[in-house]
Amino acid sequence: MLSRHEVPERLESLHDAEPTKLTHLGRALSQAAVAAGLVDVAYRIVDSPVGELLLAATSAGLVRVAFAREGHEAVLESLAATISPRVLFAPGRLDDAARELEEYFAHRRQSFDLPLDFRLTQGFRREVLGYLPRIAYGHTASYAALAAMTSSPRAVRAVGTACARNPLPLVVPCHRVIRTDGGQGAYLGGPEAKATLLALELELTT
């Protein structure tokens, strides 16, 4: 159901009187907007063991996965500024992503098979993200080991930055990169989220 702050002022009376119908109306409008090609960035929010996740996709693929601690409103504003202001809550475009994440958290999936849109990262950071799927489910690699795979094997700090600014965490598994001393290291979703993901994967591989 739409919350009050998501309802246009002119429709607030409908929200109180017939919330279910208003929700259906909102979904129908979003589907029509997507079908008409009026939506450049569709988004939805899903629950997960690491908190609510905002999923956003363009016509090219999943473009952003954001943790609640990043501030979903701020993330949407950033997407509007960097990609297009035509951002809309249109969950249908994210059905596959939501389903695969649910399977991942239920131990029924170890890798993702989704079209990805990497437009939010370029250059060396993009190169680093390309190597992350090589770290197998349930395994970890150090920032230094990951750097050694790239065209700049000494750029350990830059690898850390690329992981920290990964726009597609979970799906592009930067949580599998840890410090050389075995420490967990930083994570965009916070240390508890990283620990949860590492423990989740370890459950199935031990």
Disulfide bonds with the S-S distance in Angstrom:
none
